[in-house]
Amino acid sequence: MSELKAIELSEVSKVYPGITAVDKISFNVGLGEIHGFLGPNGAGKSTTMRMITGLIPSSQGHIKIFGKEISENPEVQNHVGFLPEQPPLYLNMKVMDYLNFVLDLHQFKETRFRDQAIEKCGLKDVSNRLIGNLSKGFKQRVGIAATLVHNPKLVILDEPTVGLDPAAIDEIRNLIITLKNEHTIFLSTHHLHEVELLCSHITVINKGEILRSGTLEKLKEDFIARQTIHLEIPNWEDSWAQRLSFSNIEVKRENSEIIISTTEKEDIRPALCRELIASGADLLSMNKEKAHVEDIFRSLTEGSE
């Protein structure tokens, strides 16, 4: 039996007259993940999110939420909370009234999750204020609270920090981290540094097609053709480079820092450490160079032009 997934897309397309917005995409989101969904403007991110939430139907393919096909089990959408890029707030309503209104829309009578959402989102002190009088950061918190009032298992966030000041961005990021304890998070963002901080898995889409999907660490490893190791060795001797038994090795020296790169696929650090110490090296530190999300995103999206 296959492992249950929060989201499963198989050969999903969305076709409008004269344009294919999403073209036969397939990817999974595991339970308990914070999964980043990346792509340039117009790549198909929002269309995909709206199909997952059931706001628009797919043209073909299969979408499952917690193992159930949404076209056959519409009630499964009750387990999904969705924050669109522009939260549908009623500015002339008070925060508490708006959250109660959202509860009614879900036909959900339990209020304790609403109260928990208010607490998690830091809205207790503004619960009786008009939404229109709140800062943009607090309005975004109200939008996130509205996605949580019916206690969804899956929370989908479309650009949750767009347009916020740095302090508000940090607050929303910290909130997302706390939500991971009780919800699976599917997150679209243009802040690639945010992905580094929050996400364990990412999916990259461009021109309606999935370019890569998997763990962030695996994508970083696959992205770098050569592994590069930075070492601090104050007593380095150039003759030691000839004794290292790795393929296509390159060694550079910058004062006491030694930079070793190789095309070996397996992590060379354990063997490298043994060989250098056997040679008499005073090995003070060893760090493996990693790719950044910005590098992966730029390489994938520019390469698909």
C-alpha positions in Angstrom: 0.0 0.0 0.0 1.4 3.4 -1.0 2.0 6.1 1.6 -0.9 8.5 2.1 -0.2 11.9 0.7 -1.7 15.3 1.5 -1.8 16.2 -2.2 -1.5 14.0 -5.2 -1.6 15.4 -8.8 -1.5 13.0 -11.8 -1.4 14.3 -15.3 -3.4 17.4 -14.4 -4.1 20.1 -17.0 -6.1 23.3 -17.2 -7.0 24.5 -20.7 -8.7 27.8 -21.5 -9.7 28.8 -25.1 -6.4 29.4 -26.9 -4.1 28.7 -23.9 -2.9 25.8 -21.8 -2.3 27.3 -18.3 -1.2 23.9 -16.8 0.0 21.0 -18.9 -0.2 17.5 -17.5 1.5 18.1 -14.2 2.2 15.5 -11.6 3.7 15.9 -8.1 3.0 14.9 -4.5 3.0 16.7 -1.1 3.6 14.5 1.9 1.8 14.8 5.3 3.4 17.3 7.7 5.6 19.0 5.1 6.1 22.7 4.4 6.2 22.3 0.7 7.3 25.3 -1.4 5.7 25.9 -4.8 8.0 28.1 -6.9 7.8 29.6 -10.4 7.9 33.0 -12.1 4.8 35.1 -12.7 2.4 33.3 -15.1 4.0 29.9 -14.5 0.7 28.3 -13.4 1.0 28.4 -9.6 -2.2 30.1 -8.7 -4.2 28.1 -11.3 -2.8 24.9 -9.8 -3.7 26.0 -6.2 -7.2 26.9 -7.3 -7.6 23.4 -8.8 -6.4 21.8 -5.7 -8.9 23.7 -3.6 -11.7 23.0 -6.0 -12.3 26.6 -6.8 -11.9 25.8 -10.5 -12.1 22.4 -12.1 -9.2 20.7 -13.9 -9.6 20.0 -17.6 -8.0 16.6 -17.2 -6.1 14.4 -14.8 -6.6 13.4 -11.2 -6.3 15.4 -8.0 -6.4 13.6 -4.6 -6.5 15.2 -1.2 -5.6 12.8 1.6 -6.1 9.9 -0.8 -9.6 11.0 -2.0 -10.3 12.2 -5.6 -11.8 15.7 -5.2 -14.1 15.3 -8.2 -15.7 12.3 -6.5 -15.4 13.4 -2.9 -16.1 17.1 -2.7 -16.4 16.9 1.1 -12.6 16.4 1.3 -12.3 20.1 0.6 -13.6 20.7 4.1 -10.1 19.6 5.2 -8.4 22.4 3.1 -7.8 26.0 4.1 -6.8 28.5 1.4 -5.3 31.9 1.6 -5.3 33.5 -1.9 -2.7 36.2 -2.8 -5.4 38.8 -2.2 -7.3 37.7 0.9 -11.1 38.2 0.5 -11.5 40.4 3.5 -14.6 42.5 4.2 -13.0 45.8 5.4 -16.1 47.1 7.1 -16.4 44.1 9.4 -14.8 43.6 12.7 -12.2 40.8 13.0 -14.4 38.5 15.2 -17.5 39.1 13.0 -15.6 38.2 9.9 -14.2 35.0 11.4 -17.6 34.0 12.6 -18.9 34.7 9.0 -16.2 32.4 7.6 -17.3 29.7 10.1 -20.9 30.0 8.9 -19.7 29.6 5.3 -18.0 26.4 6.3 -21.2 25.3 8.2 -18.8 24.7 11.1 -20.3 25.1 14.5 -17.2 24.5 16.7 -15.7 27.8 17.9 -12.7 26.6 19.7 -10.6 26.4 16.6 -11.6 30.0 15.8 -10.4 31.0 19.2 -7.1 29.0 18.6 -6.7 30.8 15.3 -7.1 34.2 16.9 -4.5 33.2 19.5 -2.0 31.7 17.0 -2.3 34.7 14.7 -1.9 37.3 17.5 -5.4 38.9 16.9 -6.8 38.8 20.4 -6.1 42.6 21.0 -7.7 43.6 17.7 -10.6 41.1 17.5 -13.2 43.9 18.0 -11.6 46.4 15.5 -12.6 47.0 11.9 -10.4 45.1 9.5 -10.2 48.2 7.3 -8.4 50.0 10.1 -5.7 47.4 10.5 -2.2 47.4 9.1 -1.4 45.2 6.1 0.4 42.8 8.3 -2.6 42.4 10.6 -4.9 42.1 7.6 -2.8 39.2 6.4 -3.0 37.6 9.9 -6.8 37.9 9.7 -6.6 36.1 6.3 -4.5 33.3 7.7 -6.8 33.0 10.7 -9.8 32.7 8.3 -8.1 29.6 6.7 -7.7 28.0 10.2 -11.2 28.5 11.7 -12.5 25.1 10.6 -9.2 23.3 11.6 -8.1 22.1 8.1 -5.5 19.4 7.8 -4.1 21.1 4.7 -3.3 24.8 4.6 -2.6 26.4 1.2 -0.9 29.8 1.2 -0.5 31.9 -2.0 2.2 34.5 -1.5 1.4 35.1 2.2 4.2 37.7 2.8 3.9 39.7 -0.4 3.9 43.5 0.2 4.7 43.2 3.9 7.4 45.1 5.8 10.4 43.1 7.1 9.0 42.9 10.7 5.6 41.6 9.5 7.3 39.1 7.1 9.2 37.6 10.1 6.0 37.4 12.1 4.2 35.5 9.3 7.2 33.2 8.8 7.2 32.3 12.5 3.5 31.7 12.3 3.9 29.3 9.4 6.5 27.4 11.3 4.2 26.9 14.3 1.4 25.8 11.9 3.6 22.9 10.7 3.0 21.1 14.0 -0.7 20.6 13.2 -1.1 21.1 9.5 0.5 20.3 6.1 1.5 23.6 4.5 1.6 24.1 0.7 3.3 27.5 0.1 3.7 29.7 -2.9 6.2 32.5 -2.6 8.6 34.7 -4.6 10.8 35.1 -1.5 13.4 32.4 -2.2 15.2 33.1 1.0 11.8 32.2 2.7 12.0 28.8 1.0 15.4 28.2 2.5 14.1 29.0 6.0 10.8 27.2 5.9 10.5 24.4 3.4 11.7 20.8 3.5 10.4 20.1 -0.1 9.9 22.2 -3.2 8.2 21.9 -6.6 9.3 24.2 -9.4 6.8 25.1 -12.2 7.3 27.2 -15.3 5.1 27.7 -18.4 2.6 25.3 -16.9 5.1 22.4 -16.6 6.7 20.9 -13.5 10.5 21.2 -13.8 11.6 19.5 -10.6 10.0 18.2 -7.4 11.5 16.7 -4.3 13.4 17.4 -1.1 15.3 20.6 -0.9 18.5 18.9 0.1 18.3 16.4 -2.7 17.7 19.2 -5.3 20.7 21.0 -3.9 22.9 18.0 -4.2 21.7 17.2 -7.7 22.3 20.8 -8.8 26.0 20.9 -8.1 28.0 18.8 -10.7 31.1 18.9 -8.5 31.2 18.7 -4.8 33.4 21.3 -3.2 34.9 21.0 0.3 36.4 24.0 2.2 39.0 23.1 4.8 41.1 25.0 7.3 44.6 23.4 7.5 47.3 25.8 8.7 50.2 23.3 8.0 49.1 22.3 4.5 51.7 20.8 2.2 51.1 20.9 -1.6 52.5 17.3 -1.9 49.4 16.0 0.0 47.2 16.8 -3.0 48.9 14.1 -5.0 48.0 11.5 -2.5 44.2 12.1 -2.5 42.4 9.3 -4.2 39.4 11.0 -5.7 38.4 11.4 -9.4 38.9 14.6 -11.3 40.2 16.4 -8.2 41.1 20.1 -8.1 42.9 21.7 -5.2 43.3 25.4 -4.5 45.0 27.2 -1.6 44.0 30.5 -0.2 46.2 31.2 2.8 45.2 28.5 5.4 42.0 27.6 3.5 42.2 24.7 1.2 39.4 24.2 -1.4 39.0 20.7 -2.8 36.5 19.9 -5.6 35.8 16.6 -7.3 33.2 14.9 -9.5 32.7 12.0 -7.0 29.0 11.5 -6.4 29.4 10.1 -2.8 30.2 12.4 0.0 34.0 12.4 0.2 34.3 14.1 3.6 34.8 10.9 5.7 37.5 9.5 3.4 39.1 12.9 2.9 39.3 13.5 6.6 41.1 10.1 7.1 43.5 10.6 4.3 44.5 14.1 5.4 45.0 13.2 9.1 47.1 10.2 8.0 49.3 12.6 6.1 49.7 14.7 9.2 47.3 17.6 8.5 46.1 19.8 11.3 42.5 19.8 10.2 40.7 22.6 12.0 37.4 22.7 10.0 35.7 21.1 7.0 32.6 22.4 5.2 30.7 21.2 2.2 29.6 23.9 -0.3 25.9 23.8 -1.0 23.7 25.4 -3.7 21.1 28.0 -2.7 17.5 28.0 -3.8 18.1 31.1 -5.9 20.8 29.2 -7.9 18.4 26.2 -8.5 15.4 28.4 -9.4 17.4 30.6 -11.8 19.0 27.6 -13.5 15.8 25.7 -13.9 13.6 28.6 -15.1 16.2 30.2 -17.4 17.0 26.8 -18.8 13.3 26.2 -19.7 13.0 29.4 -21.8 
